[in-house]
Amino acid sequence: MKNAIFELRIAAVATLLLAVVLCGAYPLVVWAIAQGLFPHEAGGSLVQRSGETVASELIAQSFTTPKYFHSRPSAAGEAGYDAAGSSGSNLGPISKKLLDAVKERVAAYRTANGLPPETRIPADAVTASGSGLDPHISVANARLQAPRVARERGRGEEEIKKLVRAHTEGRDLGVFGEPRVNVLKLNLALGRNK
């Protein structure tokens, strides 16, 4: 009995000590390092405009007017772009529902951007990401949208393509992923460079 009480006391002290270290000290140290080294990222990568928070550069938004670059489709929530309902559609590659949706999106994309039927449409322009909230589009997608945006804003196409190039992010660590364009940052730059 004396041995069991001793063992219980050791277990209780170990549990309390681990709780203090792992639930208190460790998260506090990680938070302090993140705030010190990466304050923008640790704060949610929020975008400020005129002193007001307008968005996070990590979460896609729905841009539907022709004078803006459009984000990739979203399956997050009922109407899409719902951060509380982040998910993909879970439809497989041979799903008739997915194939029909992609065909509709291809037709709508071609119509919105004034593209001929033989133009190849980038996959990210007509399919949702796994989270439904990917804030990036491919460079090819942005280039295909550039003439529409230039026309709608009454600006030169080369000027808009220059903005796309300026907002193209490279591969992570130089090797991972593909070059991409953050739609929110690009659209905010369009507003600044009227």
C-alpha positions as CSV (number, residue, x, y, z in Angstrom):
1,M,0.0,0.0,0.0
2,K,2.8,2.4,0.9
3,N,4.4,1.6,-2.5
4,A,1.2,2.3,-4.4
5,I,0.8,5.7,-2.7
6,F,4.4,6.6,-3.5
7,E,3.8,5.6,-7.2
8,L,0.6,7.7,-7.3
9,R,2.4,10.7,-5.9
10,I,5.2,10.4,-8.5
11,A,2.5,10.1,-11.3
12,A,0.6,13.2,-10.0
13,V,3.8,15.3,-9.7
14,A,4.9,14.2,-13.2
15,T,1.5,15.0,-14.7
16,L,1.4,18.4,-13.1
17,L,5.0,19.1,-14.2
18,L,4.3,18.0,-17.8
19,A,1.1,20.0,-17.8
20,V,3.0,23.2,-16.8
21,V,5.8,22.6,-19.3
22,L,3.7,21.4,-22.3
23,C,0.6,23.4,-21.8
24,G,2.1,26.6,-20.5
25,A,5.8,27.1,-20.9
26,Y,6.3,25.5,-24.3
27,P,3.4,27.3,-26.0
28,L,4.5,30.6,-24.4
29,V,8.0,30.2,-25.8
30,V,6.8,29.3,-29.3
31,W,4.4,32.3,-29.2
32,A,7.2,34.7,-28.1
33,I,9.6,33.4,-30.8
34,A,6.8,33.7,-33.5
35,Q,5.9,37.3,-32.3
36,G,9.6,38.3,-32.3
37,L,10.7,36.7,-35.6
38,F,7.5,36.6,-37.7
39,P,5.0,39.1,-36.2
40,H,3.0,39.5,-39.4
41,E,2.6,35.8,-40.0
42,A,1.9,35.0,-36.3
43,G,-0.9,37.6,-36.4
44,G,-2.7,35.9,-39.2
45,S,-1.1,37.7,-42.2
46,L,-3.8,40.3,-41.9
47,V,-4.1,43.0,-44.6
48,Q,-4.7,46.6,-43.4
49,R,-6.2,49.3,-45.5
50,S,-6.7,52.8,-44.2
51,G,-6.1,51.5,-40.7
52,E,-8.8,48.8,-41.0
53,T,-8.3,45.1,-41.4
54,V,-9.8,44.0,-44.7
55,A,-8.7,40.4,-45.1
56,S,-6.0,37.8,-44.5
57,E,-3.6,37.1,-47.4
58,L,-3.9,33.4,-46.5
59,I,-7.7,33.0,-47.1
60,A,-9.3,33.3,-50.6
61,Q,-12.2,35.7,-51.2
62,S,-14.8,35.7,-53.9
63,F,-14.0,38.3,-56.5
64,T,-16.8,38.3,-59.2
65,T,-16.7,41.7,-60.9
66,P,-14.9,41.7,-64.2
67,K,-12.5,44.5,-63.2
68,Y,-10.8,42.2,-60.7
69,F,-8.9,39.0,-61.0
70,H,-11.0,36.0,-59.9
71,S,-10.0,33.5,-57.3
72,R,-10.2,29.8,-58.0
73,P,-13.6,28.2,-57.3
74,S,-14.4,27.2,-53.7
75,A,-16.3,24.3,-52.2
76,A,-16.0,25.7,-48.6
77,G,-19.5,26.2,-47.3
78,E,-22.8,26.7,-49.1
79,A,-21.8,29.6,-51.2
80,G,-18.0,29.0,-51.1
81,Y,-15.2,31.0,-49.5
82,D,-16.5,30.2,-46.0
83,A,-13.5,29.9,-43.6
84,A,-15.7,28.1,-41.0
85,G,-16.7,25.5,-43.6
86,S,-13.2,24.8,-45.1
87,S,-13.2,21.7,-47.2
88,G,-13.1,20.3,-50.7
89,S,-16.0,18.9,-52.6
90,N,-14.9,15.3,-52.0
91,L,-16.1,14.4,-55.5
92,G,-13.9,11.9,-57.3
93,P,-12.3,12.4,-60.7
94,I,-15.0,10.3,-62.5
95,S,-17.9,11.9,-60.6
96,K,-20.5,13.1,-63.1
97,K,-21.4,16.0,-60.8
98,L,-17.8,17.2,-60.7
99,L,-17.3,16.7,-64.5
100,D,-20.5,18.7,-65.2
101,A,-19.4,21.5,-62.8
102,V,-16.0,21.7,-64.4
103,K,-17.6,21.9,-67.9
104,E,-19.8,24.7,-66.7
105,R,-16.9,26.5,-65.2
106,V,-14.8,26.1,-68.3
107,A,-17.6,27.6,-70.4
108,A,-18.1,30.5,-67.9
109,Y,-14.4,31.2,-67.7
110,R,-14.1,31.3,-71.5
111,T,-17.1,33.6,-71.8
112,A,-16.0,35.9,-68.9
113,N,-12.5,36.3,-70.4
114,G,-13.5,36.3,-74.1
115,L,-11.4,33.3,-74.9
116,P,-11.8,31.1,-78.1
117,P,-12.9,27.5,-77.7
118,E,-9.4,26.1,-78.4
119,T,-7.8,27.9,-75.5
120,R,-6.5,25.6,-72.8
121,I,-7.9,26.5,-69.4
122,P,-5.7,26.0,-66.3
123,A,-7.0,23.4,-63.9
124,D,-7.0,25.9,-61.0
125,A,-9.4,28.2,-62.9
126,V,-12.2,25.5,-62.8
127,T,-11.5,23.3,-59.8
128,A,-11.6,24.0,-56.1
129,S,-8.6,23.4,-53.9
130,G,-8.6,20.9,-51.1
131,S,-9.4,23.5,-48.5
132,G,-11.7,25.6,-50.7
133,L,-9.8,28.7,-49.5
134,D,-6.5,28.7,-51.5
135,P,-5.7,32.4,-52.0
136,H,-3.5,31.7,-55.0
137,I,-4.0,31.1,-58.7
138,S,-1.5,29.9,-61.2
139,V,0.5,32.4,-63.3
140,A,-1.2,31.0,-66.5
141,N,-4.7,31.7,-64.9
142,A,-3.7,35.3,-64.1
143,R,-2.3,35.8,-67.6
144,L,-5.5,34.7,-69.2
145,Q,-7.5,37.0,-67.0
146,A,-5.2,40.0,-67.6
147,P,-6.8,41.2,-70.9
148,R,-10.3,41.2,-69.3
149,V,-9.1,43.2,-66.3
150,A,-7.2,45.7,-68.5
151,R,-10.2,46.1,-70.7
152,E,-12.6,46.6,-67.8
153,R,-10.3,49.2,-66.1
154,G,-9.4,51.0,-69.3
155,R,-5.7,50.3,-68.8
156,G,-3.0,48.8,-71.0
157,E,-2.8,45.0,-71.1
158,E,1.0,45.2,-70.6
159,E,0.6,47.3,-67.5
160,I,-1.7,44.7,-66.0
161,K,0.7,41.9,-67.0
162,K,3.5,43.8,-65.3
163,L,1.5,43.9,-62.1
164,V,0.9,40.1,-62.4
165,R,4.7,39.6,-62.8
166,A,5.4,41.8,-59.8
167,H,3.0,39.8,-57.7
168,T,4.1,36.4,-58.8
169,E,5.5,34.4,-55.9
170,G,8.2,31.8,-56.6
171,R,8.5,28.2,-55.4
172,D,8.8,27.7,-51.7
173,L,12.5,27.3,-50.7
174,G,13.2,27.5,-54.5
175,V,12.0,23.9,-55.1
176,F,8.5,23.2,-53.7
177,G,5.3,24.0,-55.5
178,E,4.8,26.1,-58.5
179,P,5.0,29.9,-59.1
180,R,1.7,31.5,-58.1
181,V,-0.2,34.7,-57.7
182,N,-2.0,35.8,-54.5
183,V,-5.3,37.1,-55.9
184,L,-6.0,39.4,-52.9
185,K,-2.6,41.2,-53.1
186,L,-2.9,41.5,-56.8
187,N,-6.4,43.0,-56.6
188,L,-5.3,45.4,-53.9
189,A,-2.4,46.5,-56.1
190,L,-4.9,47.2,-59.0
191,G,-6.8,49.5,-56.7
192,R,-3.6,51.4,-55.7
193,N,-2.4,51.7,-59.3
194,K,-5.6,53.1,-60.9
